Amino acid sequence: MAYSFQPYINYLGVHLVLTGFFSLFPSLLVPKILDTFLFPLDSLLRAISVTGTIALFDHPNLSPAFRSMNTPFGHLLLGALASASGGISLATFSLFSPEWRFSTPPILNAGLWSSADVWGGALAALLFGASTHSQIFTLPTLDPSELGRAYFPLNLVPGGLLKLFFRSSLSSSSKSSDFHLLASSPVSIQHGKALAAIALMTVFGSRVLYTHWLPRTPRLEPRKPKAKATNKQ
């Protein structure tokens, strides 16, 4: 992707447009407004990054080191990195402030919604690979003992769960068949990208709803015991 102009056009174009817009309307620079109105755009850009990274496995001149990550775990890891590595690096090295400094990566103390950038990217990579019938999500058998390291971590999943989520691509009368995650027929690459974007929009939209719009339950602080009155003599 470093040799492609598309990522630069996408990110630089959005950066320039939003910078110009908020320089004219600085009063809109409020987290609640930004998160509510810009999460679809954020989801779309992250989906492009995730699916573009996963699509590199189809490149004929891919390096052996990168090709070794062509496993289910590798797809999930690359999806998480493509989605969240920029934000994690920004916060870890305080790149948003004039004085750069190293601090604890935010993912290490993040909760469910604070880490949505990470697991949302992994989910997008999973749905993209599964819906387009990526070879790495195509199992020759549902017996975990017969799956090699190339299918990690699916080779650690019990066979009963594999039978629950994987479907045969051929009729049951056939002697041999491949098994695909969720769908027995693949969708096009463009539909797979759209599915990844919809998944990220759902995750980020839910985070906005929970963070900014749902009423918070007030925390009840424990009452302090009253000091006993002492009788003065």
N, C-alpha and C positions, 0 to 999 in steps of 0.2 A: 504493500500500500504506500510505502514511502516514495515509490516512483510514479504514483498516480496523482493527477491533479485534483481528482474528485474530493478527497478529504480536505485539502486546502481550500477549495472553493466553498465547500459546505461550511466549515468552521469559520474561515475568515469572513465569508459573506454574512453569516449570522452575527459575528462579533462586530463588524462595522455597522450593520444596520441597527443593532440594539444599542451600541455605543452612541450613535447619532440620535436615536430616539430618546434615550434617557438623558442625554445632554440637554434636550429641549424640554423634557418633562421630568426633572429630578425628583419631584414630589412622589412619583410612582415607585421609587426605589425602596419599597417596603417588602420584607420577606413574604408576607401573606399574599400580596398582589403578585409578586414575581412568581411564587410557587404555583399559584392558582391558574394564571394565564399562560405560563410558559412551560408547564410540564408536558403538554403534547409535543412541543418542539424539542424539548430535552429528550423525550422518549424516542423521537424519530432519529435524532442525531446519534444517540447511543445504539439504536438498532442498526443503523448503517455501519457503525464501527464494529459491532459484534459480528454481523453477517459478512462484512467485508473481510474480517480477520479469518473467520471459518472458511470462507471461499478460497483462501490462499492454498488450502490443501489440494485443490484441483489444478494448481499451477504445475506444469511439467518440469520446471527447473528449480523446484523447491529443495532447499538444503536438507541433508539427512537429519541434522539435529532438530530442525523444525518438524520434519515429517515424523519423527519419533513421537511427537505429541498427538498424532492422529489416533487417539483413543477416546472413549467416552469421557474419561476424566480430563484428558487434555482439552477437549472441546469445552467442558464446563469451566475449566481454569482460564482458558483464553477468553471465553465470554465474560467472565467476571473481571478479568484484567482490562479488556477492551472497554468495558462499561465504566469501571470505577477507578482505574489506575491514575487518571488525570486528577480527579478530585482528591484521592488519597495523597498523591505527591504534593499537591497544592497546600493541603492542610499540614502535612508532616513537616515540610520545609518552610512553612509560613511565607509562601511566595506572594501572598496577597498584601503583605506589609513591606514597607521600605527596608526593614531590618530582617533579613532572612535568618532563621534559626531552626535547629532540629528539635522536634517534639515527638511525643508518642503518636504513632499512626492512629487516626481516629477509629479505624476498624477494630482495634483491640479493645476498645471500651464502648462500642456501639451496641445499641439494642436492635430489635427487629426492624423497625422502620428506618433507623439511622443507617443500617447496613443494606438497605434495599438496593442501592446501586450495585452492590456486589452480587447478592443472590438473584437479583432481577436480571443481571447480565448473564449469569449462568443459566437461568430459566429460558431466556431468549435464545441462547445457543442450543439448548436442548430441543426446544420446539422447532427451531429452524432445521437442525439436523434430522430430527425425527420425521417432520412433515415432508421433507424433500427426499426421504429415504437415503440419507447418507450411508455409505457402506459401513461405517463404524457403528451405526445403530441398527445394522442388519445382522441378525444372529442366525447362524446355521443350525443351531439347536437350542432348546430351552433347558438343557441339562447343564447347570453351572460347572460341573466337574469336567465337562468337555470343552469349555471355553478357555482360551489361553489368556496370557497377560495382555494381549492387544485389546481385550474387551473389559479391562479393569475400569470401574469397580463392578460391572455387571456380573463378572464371574464370582462375585461374593454374595450376590442376591439369591435368596432361596428360589428354587424352581417354581414354587407355587405363586410367588409374586411375579415372576417372569411370565407365567402363563396368563396372569391377570391383565398385564399391560401390553403384551406383545401379541400381534395377530399374524396369521399365516398369509402370505401373498398368493398362494395357490389354493386350489380346492383340496378338501380333505382326502379325496380319492387319489391324489398324486403321491408318489412314493417319497419325493423329496421336495422341500420347500424352504424358503427363507422366512424369517419372522421379523416383523417390523413393529416399532413402538407406536401404539395407538391406532395408526392408520394402515390399512391393507393396500392402499393405492397412493402413490406419491402426488404431491402438488408441484406446481412449477416453482422455480427459484424466486420469482417475483411474489408469488403467493406466500412462500415461506418467509420472505422478508417482511411482508405485511403482517403475518402472524406474530413474528418476533416483535414488531413495533406495537401491535395491539397488546401483547403481553406486558411490555414495559409501560405502556400507557395505563393499563389497569393497575399495575403495581404502584406507579408514581401517583396516579390519581387517588388511590386508596391512602397513600401516605399523606397527601395534601389534605384529604378529608379528615383523617385522624388527627393530624398535627394542628390544623388551623380552624376547622369548622365544627368538629364534634365537641359537645360540652365536656369539660373535664370534671371528674369527680373530685371534690375537695378532699385532701388528705386530713384525716383526724389525728391531731397530735396528742400523744398521751398526756393526761393531766398530771401536773406535778403535785405531789402530796403537800397538803397545807402544813405549815409549821405549827406545832402545838403551842398554844399560848401559855406562857409561864406566869404564875401568880406572883406579883411583887409583894414582899412582906415589908 
